[in-house]
Amino acid sequence: MRKLALMIAALVPLPLWGGQIDADDLRHLPRADVVVLGEVHDNPVHHENQAAAVASIAPAALVFEMLDAAQAARITPALRGDADALGAELGWADSGWPDFALYYPIMAAVPQARIYGGAVPRADVRRSVSEGAAAVMGGDAAAYGLDLALPAEQQAAREALQQEAHCNALPPDLLPGMVQAQRLRDAALALAVDQALRDTGGPVAVITGNGHARTDWGLPAALRLVRADVSLLAVGQFETDPGADAPYDLWLITAPAEREDPCAGFTR
């Protein structure tokens, strides 16, 4: 029945349903101008699922959270056929992201798609922590809502998530700045998606972490401020049940990746 529902939904421009799906359903997603594919960054299964999804979507453009615009501009058709050369050209080994072998199959799955970078340079991210997202974003800040303070409840929730993500090791006075950095990243991703839509006409697929994929305050919310005309589908991927009210159009649960304790470095 789930497969039938997905096939029917694919005939309409916006999803009329939501909730948990399985990996096979990613090959039968409904049409949308923008499909945001979330991930837990170091989970190989999540990247396999993303590759399968984009192969089915056949997007005109791929936007990666892991690349900035300068990196994306260096990607040539010849490099896309050579994983080692492409990884070296992008300086991936020094980027801090998981192994390029996890991400390359996503690019290879849609060789016709233009690749865009939605990352913010590290220096700008650091500056946003102290100066605020609006100061770094500049002239586009108001369009993406960065000139406005968040509602108090959302601010508190986002600070709590930042603390949890950093193993409860951050000084409390740093948390507002970390939220500013997250808002900047969401806006930068939305800006890249908007450019990709203008250049290619879409559809556009976005590869990003689950935090940026959430519909209530992530990339989808930022993009709707400037492109209310586009249809958007946000898919999250999790290792534990996120709950029935998870802020995604669709989501799935996979086995956890094998990893060392991510908080060990904070406690040493």
SELODO-671188 format. One record per residue (C-alpha): chain; x, y, z. Coordinates in Angstrom, 1 decimal. Layout:
<atom chain="A" east="X" north="Y" up="Z"/>
...
***
This chain:
<atom chain="A" east="0.0" north="0.0" up="0.0"/>
<atom chain="A" east="2.8" north="2.4" up="0.8"/>
<atom chain="A" east="4.3" north="1.9" up="-2.7"/>
<atom chain="A" east="0.9" north="2.5" up="-4.3"/>
<atom chain="A" east="0.5" north="5.7" up="-2.3"/>
<atom chain="A" east="4.0" north="6.9" up="-3.4"/>
<atom chain="A" east="3.2" north="6.2" up="-7.1"/>
<atom chain="A" east="-0.1" north="8.1" up="-6.8"/>
<atom chain="A" east="1.6" north="11.0" up="-5.0"/>
<atom chain="A" east="4.2" north="11.2" up="-7.8"/>
<atom chain="A" east="1.4" north="12.4" up="-10.1"/>
<atom chain="A" east="0.8" north="15.6" up="-8.2"/>
<atom chain="A" east="3.2" north="18.5" up="-7.6"/>
<atom chain="A" east="3.1" north="18.5" up="-3.8"/>
<atom chain="A" east="3.0" north="15.6" up="-1.4"/>
<atom chain="A" east="-0.4" north="15.0" up="0.1"/>
<atom chain="A" east="0.9" north="12.7" up="2.8"/>
<atom chain="A" east="3.8" north="12.3" up="5.1"/>
<atom chain="A" east="5.4" north="10.1" up="7.7"/>
<atom chain="A" east="7.8" north="7.1" up="7.7"/>
<atom chain="A" east="8.9" north="5.4" up="4.5"/>
<atom chain="A" east="11.4" north="2.7" up="3.7"/>
<atom chain="A" east="14.5" north="2.9" up="1.6"/>
<atom chain="A" east="12.8" north="1.4" up="-1.5"/>
<atom chain="A" east="10.3" north="4.3" up="-1.4"/>
<atom chain="A" east="13.1" north="6.7" up="-2.2"/>
<atom chain="A" east="13.1" north="5.4" up="-5.7"/>
<atom chain="A" east="9.4" north="6.5" up="-6.1"/>
<atom chain="A" east="9.3" north="10.0" up="-4.5"/>
<atom chain="A" east="6.6" north="12.4" up="-5.7"/>
<atom chain="A" east="7.6" north="15.2" up="-8.0"/>
<atom chain="A" east="8.9" north="18.4" up="-6.5"/>
<atom chain="A" east="10.9" north="21.4" up="-7.7"/>
<atom chain="A" east="13.3" north="20.9" up="-4.8"/>
<atom chain="A" east="14.0" north="17.6" up="-2.9"/>
<atom chain="A" east="16.0" north="17.9" up="0.2"/>
<atom chain="A" east="17.7" north="14.7" up="1.2"/>
<atom chain="A" east="18.9" north="14.7" up="4.8"/>
<atom chain="A" east="21.5" north="12.4" up="6.4"/>
<atom chain="A" east="23.5" north="11.6" up="9.4"/>
<atom chain="A" east="26.8" north="12.6" up="7.9"/>
<atom chain="A" east="28.9" north="9.4" up="8.7"/>
<atom chain="A" east="26.2" north="6.8" up="7.9"/>
<atom chain="A" east="27.1" north="5.0" up="4.7"/>
<atom chain="A" east="23.6" north="3.7" up="4.2"/>
<atom chain="A" east="22.2" north="7.2" up="4.2"/>
<atom chain="A" east="24.5" north="8.1" up="1.3"/>
<atom chain="A" east="23.5" north="4.9" up="-0.6"/>
<atom chain="A" east="19.9" north="6.0" up="-0.2"/>
<atom chain="A" east="20.7" north="9.5" up="-1.4"/>
<atom chain="A" east="22.4" north="8.1" up="-4.5"/>
<atom chain="A" east="19.3" north="5.9" up="-5.2"/>
<atom chain="A" east="17.0" north="8.8" up="-4.7"/>
<atom chain="A" east="18.8" north="11.2" up="-7.0"/>
<atom chain="A" east="19.1" north="8.5" up="-9.7"/>
<atom chain="A" east="15.3" north="8.3" up="-9.7"/>
<atom chain="A" east="14.7" north="12.1" up="-9.5"/>
<atom chain="A" east="17.2" north="12.8" up="-12.2"/>
<atom chain="A" east="17.7" north="16.4" up="-11.0"/>
<atom chain="A" east="19.0" north="19.2" up="-13.2"/>
<atom chain="A" east="21.2" north="20.3" up="-10.3"/>
<atom chain="A" east="22.7" north="19.0" up="-7.1"/>
<atom chain="A" east="23.4" north="21.3" up="-4.1"/>
<atom chain="A" east="25.8" north="20.0" up="-1.5"/>
<atom chain="A" east="26.1" north="21.3" up="2.0"/>
<atom chain="A" east="29.7" north="20.0" up="1.9"/>
<atom chain="A" east="30.9" north="22.2" up="-0.9"/>
<atom chain="A" east="31.3" north="26.0" up="-1.2"/>
<atom chain="A" east="30.7" north="27.8" up="-4.5"/>
<atom chain="A" east="34.4" north="28.0" up="-5.3"/>
<atom chain="A" east="34.8" north="24.3" up="-4.9"/>
<atom chain="A" east="31.8" north="23.5" up="-7.0"/>
<atom chain="A" east="33.1" north="25.8" up="-9.8"/>
<atom chain="A" east="36.2" north="23.6" up="-10.1"/>
<atom chain="A" east="34.3" north="20.5" up="-10.9"/>
<atom chain="A" east="34.6" north="19.6" up="-14.6"/>
<atom chain="A" east="33.1" north="16.7" up="-16.6"/>
<atom chain="A" east="36.5" north="15.0" up="-16.8"/>
<atom chain="A" east="36.9" north="15.2" up="-13.0"/>
<atom chain="A" east="33.5" north="13.7" up="-12.4"/>
<atom chain="A" east="34.6" north="10.5" up="-14.0"/>
<atom chain="A" east="37.6" north="10.1" up="-11.6"/>
<atom chain="A" east="36.7" north="9.9" up="-7.9"/>
<atom chain="A" east="40.3" north="10.2" up="-6.7"/>
<atom chain="A" east="41.1" north="13.2" up="-8.9"/>
<atom chain="A" east="37.9" north="14.9" up="-8.0"/>
<atom chain="A" east="38.4" north="14.4" up="-4.3"/>
<atom chain="A" east="41.9" north="15.8" up="-4.5"/>
<atom chain="A" east="40.8" north="18.8" up="-6.5"/>
<atom chain="A" east="38.1" north="19.6" up="-3.9"/>
<atom chain="A" east="40.6" north="19.2" up="-1.0"/>
<atom chain="A" east="38.1" north="16.8" up="0.5"/>
<atom chain="A" east="40.6" north="15.0" up="2.8"/>
<atom chain="A" east="41.2" north="18.2" up="4.7"/>
<atom chain="A" east="37.6" north="19.3" up="4.8"/>
<atom chain="A" east="36.5" north="17.6" up="8.0"/>
<atom chain="A" east="33.7" north="15.7" up="6.2"/>
<atom chain="A" east="33.5" north="11.9" up="6.1"/>
<atom chain="A" east="35.3" north="10.0" up="3.4"/>
<atom chain="A" east="34.7" north="11.2" up="-0.1"/>
<atom chain="A" east="33.9" north="7.6" up="-1.1"/>
<atom chain="A" east="30.6" north="8.1" up="0.7"/>
<atom chain="A" east="29.6" north="11.1" up="-1.4"/>
<atom chain="A" east="31.1" north="10.4" up="-4.8"/>
<atom chain="A" east="28.4" north="7.8" up="-5.8"/>
<atom chain="A" east="25.7" north="10.5" up="-5.3"/>
<atom chain="A" east="27.5" north="12.7" up="-7.9"/>
<atom chain="A" east="28.1" north="9.7" up="-10.2"/>
<atom chain="A" east="24.4" north="8.7" up="-10.1"/>
<atom chain="A" east="23.4" north="11.9" up="-12.0"/>
<atom chain="A" east="26.4" north="12.8" up="-14.3"/>
<atom chain="A" east="24.2" north="15.3" up="-16.2"/>
<atom chain="A" east="23.3" north="17.4" up="-13.1"/>
<atom chain="A" east="25.1" north="20.6" up="-12.4"/>
<atom chain="A" east="26.7" north="20.7" up="-9.0"/>
<atom chain="A" east="26.4" north="23.7" up="-6.7"/>
<atom chain="A" east="28.0" north="24.4" up="-3.3"/>
<atom chain="A" east="25.9" north="25.7" up="-0.5"/>
<atom chain="A" east="28.6" north="25.9" up="2.2"/>
<atom chain="A" east="29.7" north="29.0" up="4.0"/>
<atom chain="A" east="33.5" north="29.6" up="4.2"/>
<atom chain="A" east="34.8" north="28.7" up="7.7"/>
<atom chain="A" east="36.0" north="32.2" up="8.3"/>
<atom chain="A" east="32.5" north="33.6" up="7.7"/>
<atom chain="A" east="30.9" north="30.9" up="9.9"/>
<atom chain="A" east="33.2" north="31.9" up="12.7"/>
<atom chain="A" east="32.4" north="35.6" up="12.2"/>
<atom chain="A" east="28.7" north="34.9" up="12.3"/>
<atom chain="A" east="29.1" north="33.4" up="15.8"/>
<atom chain="A" east="30.3" north="36.8" up="17.1"/>
<atom chain="A" east="28.8" north="39.3" up="14.7"/>
<atom chain="A" east="25.5" north="37.5" up="13.7"/>
<atom chain="A" east="24.3" north="35.9" up="10.5"/>
<atom chain="A" east="22.8" north="39.1" up="9.1"/>
<atom chain="A" east="26.2" north="40.9" up="9.2"/>
<atom chain="A" east="27.9" north="38.1" up="7.3"/>
<atom chain="A" east="25.1" north="37.6" up="4.8"/>
<atom chain="A" east="25.0" north="41.2" up="3.8"/>
<atom chain="A" east="22.4" north="42.5" up="1.4"/>
<atom chain="A" east="20.5" north="39.3" up="1.2"/>
<atom chain="A" east="20.0" north="39.0" up="5.0"/>
<atom chain="A" east="16.5" north="40.5" up="5.1"/>
<atom chain="A" east="15.2" north="38.4" up="2.3"/>
<atom chain="A" east="16.1" north="35.3" up="4.3"/>
<atom chain="A" east="14.8" north="36.6" up="7.6"/>
<atom chain="A" east="18.2" north="37.0" up="9.2"/>
<atom chain="A" east="17.5" north="40.5" up="10.3"/>
<atom chain="A" east="14.7" north="39.3" up="12.6"/>
<atom chain="A" east="15.1" north="37.7" up="16.0"/>
<atom chain="A" east="13.8" north="34.2" up="16.5"/>
<atom chain="A" east="10.7" north="33.6" up="18.7"/>
<atom chain="A" east="11.9" north="32.9" up="22.2"/>
<atom chain="A" east="10.7" north="29.3" up="22.2"/>
<atom chain="A" east="12.4" north="28.5" up="19.0"/>
<atom chain="A" east="15.6" north="30.2" up="20.1"/>
<atom chain="A" east="15.7" north="28.2" up="23.3"/>
<atom chain="A" east="15.0" north="24.9" up="21.4"/>
<atom chain="A" east="17.7" north="25.6" up="18.9"/>
<atom chain="A" east="20.2" north="26.5" up="21.6"/>
<atom chain="A" east="19.4" north="23.2" up="23.4"/>
<atom chain="A" east="19.9" north="21.3" up="20.2"/>
<atom chain="A" east="23.3" north="23.0" up="19.6"/>
<atom chain="A" east="24.3" north="22.0" up="23.2"/>
<atom chain="A" east="23.3" north="18.4" up="22.7"/>
<atom chain="A" east="25.1" north="18.2" up="19.3"/>
<atom chain="A" east="28.2" north="19.4" up="21.0"/>
<atom chain="A" east="28.0" north="16.8" up="23.9"/>
<atom chain="A" east="26.8" north="19.4" up="26.4"/>
<atom chain="A" east="30.3" north="20.9" up="26.4"/>
<atom chain="A" east="29.7" north="24.4" up="25.1"/>
<atom chain="A" east="29.7" north="27.5" up="27.4"/>
<atom chain="A" east="26.1" north="28.7" up="27.6"/>
<atom chain="A" east="27.1" north="32.2" up="26.3"/>
<atom chain="A" east="28.3" north="30.6" up="23.1"/>
<atom chain="A" east="25.0" north="29.0" up="22.2"/>
<atom chain="A" east="23.3" north="32.1" up="20.7"/>
<atom chain="A" east="26.2" north="32.5" up="18.3"/>
<atom chain="A" east="26.1" north="28.9" up="17.3"/>
<atom chain="A" east="22.4" north="29.4" up="16.4"/>
<atom chain="A" east="23.4" north="32.4" up="14.3"/>
<atom chain="A" east="25.9" north="30.2" up="12.4"/>
<atom chain="A" east="23.2" north="27.6" up="11.8"/>
<atom chain="A" east="20.8" north="30.3" up="10.5"/>
<atom chain="A" east="23.6" north="31.5" up="8.2"/>
<atom chain="A" east="24.2" north="28.0" up="6.8"/>
<atom chain="A" east="20.4" north="27.5" up="6.2"/>
<atom chain="A" east="20.2" north="30.8" up="4.3"/>
<atom chain="A" east="23.4" north="30.0" up="2.3"/>
<atom chain="A" east="21.9" north="26.7" up="1.2"/>
<atom chain="A" east="18.7" north="28.4" up="0.2"/>
<atom chain="A" east="20.6" north="31.0" up="-1.8"/>
<atom chain="A" east="22.4" north="28.2" up="-3.6"/>
<atom chain="A" east="19.2" north="26.3" up="-4.3"/>
<atom chain="A" east="17.6" north="29.5" up="-5.6"/>
<atom chain="A" east="20.5" north="30.1" up="-8.0"/>
<atom chain="A" east="20.3" north="26.4" up="-9.2"/>
<atom chain="A" east="16.6" north="26.8" up="-9.9"/>
<atom chain="A" east="17.2" north="30.0" up="-11.9"/>
<atom chain="A" east="20.1" north="28.5" up="-13.8"/>
<atom chain="A" east="18.6" north="25.1" up="-14.7"/>
<atom chain="A" east="14.8" north="25.3" up="-14.1"/>
<atom chain="A" east="15.0" north="22.3" up="-11.7"/>
<atom chain="A" east="14.4" north="19.9" up="-10.3"/>
<atom chain="A" east="17.1" north="20.4" up="-7.7"/>
<atom chain="A" east="18.2" north="17.8" up="-5.1"/>
<atom chain="A" east="20.0" north="18.9" up="-2.0"/>
<atom chain="A" east="22.4" north="16.8" up="0.0"/>
<atom chain="A" east="22.6" north="18.0" up="3.6"/>
<atom chain="A" east="22.4" north="17.1" up="7.2"/>
<atom chain="A" east="19.0" north="16.4" up="8.9"/>
<atom chain="A" east="19.3" north="19.7" up="10.8"/>
<atom chain="A" east="19.2" north="21.7" up="7.6"/>
<atom chain="A" east="16.5" north="19.5" up="6.0"/>
<atom chain="A" east="13.9" north="20.2" up="8.7"/>
<atom chain="A" east="10.9" north="22.0" up="7.4"/>
<atom chain="A" east="10.1" north="24.3" up="10.4"/>
<atom chain="A" east="13.4" north="26.3" up="10.5"/>
<atom chain="A" east="15.9" north="24.7" up="8.2"/>
<atom chain="A" east="16.7" north="25.2" up="4.5"/>
<atom chain="A" east="13.0" north="24.7" up="3.5"/>
<atom chain="A" east="11.8" north="27.5" up="5.7"/>
<atom chain="A" east="14.6" north="29.8" up="4.4"/>
<atom chain="A" east="13.8" north="29.0" up="0.8"/>
<atom chain="A" east="10.1" north="29.6" up="1.1"/>
<atom chain="A" east="10.8" north="33.2" up="2.1"/>
<atom chain="A" east="12.3" north="33.9" up="-1.3"/>
<atom chain="A" east="10.6" north="31.2" up="-3.5"/>
<atom chain="A" east="7.1" north="30.6" up="-2.3"/>
<atom chain="A" east="6.3" north="29.5" up="-5.9"/>
<atom chain="A" east="8.3" north="26.3" up="-5.8"/>
<atom chain="A" east="7.2" north="22.9" up="-4.5"/>
<atom chain="A" east="9.5" north="21.3" up="-2.0"/>
<atom chain="A" east="9.9" north="17.8" up="-0.4"/>
<atom chain="A" east="12.0" north="17.3" up="2.7"/>
<atom chain="A" east="13.2" north="13.8" up="3.6"/>
<atom chain="A" east="15.1" north="13.0" up="6.8"/>
<atom chain="A" east="17.1" north="9.9" up="7.6"/>
<atom chain="A" east="17.6" north="8.8" up="11.2"/>
<atom chain="A" east="19.2" north="6.1" up="13.3"/>
<atom chain="A" east="16.5" north="6.2" up="15.9"/>
<atom chain="A" east="12.8" north="7.0" up="15.7"/>
<atom chain="A" east="12.4" north="10.8" up="15.5"/>
<atom chain="A" east="8.8" north="10.7" up="16.5"/>
<atom chain="A" east="5.5" north="11.1" up="14.6"/>
<atom chain="A" east="5.8" north="14.9" up="14.7"/>
<atom chain="A" east="9.3" north="15.0" up="13.1"/>
<atom chain="A" east="9.5" north="18.2" up="11.0"/>
<atom chain="A" east="10.0" north="16.5" up="7.6"/>
<atom chain="A" east="7.6" north="15.6" up="4.9"/>
<atom chain="A" east="9.0" north="12.1" up="4.9"/>
<atom chain="A" east="11.5" north="10.2" up="7.0"/>
<atom chain="A" east="13.1" north="6.8" up="7.4"/>
<atom chain="A" east="15.0" north="4.9" up="10.0"/>
<atom chain="A" east="18.2" north="2.9" up="9.3"/>
<atom chain="A" east="20.6" north="0.9" up="11.4"/>
<atom chain="A" east="23.2" north="3.1" up="13.2"/>
<atom chain="A" east="26.6" north="3.5" up="11.7"/>
<atom chain="A" east="29.6" north="2.0" up="13.5"/>
<atom chain="A" east="31.5" north="4.8" up="15.1"/>
<atom chain="A" east="33.6" north="5.7" up="18.1"/>
<atom chain="A" east="31.9" north="7.7" up="20.9"/>
<atom chain="A" east="31.5" north="11.2" up="19.3"/>
<atom chain="A" east="31.7" north="12.8" up="22.7"/>
<atom chain="A" east="35.0" north="11.3" up="23.7"/>
<atom chain="A" east="37.0" north="14.2" up="22.3"/>
<atom chain="A" east="35.0" north="16.7" up="24.4"/>
<atom chain="A" east="35.6" north="14.8" up="27.6"/>
<atom chain="A" east="39.3" north="14.2" up="27.2"/>
***
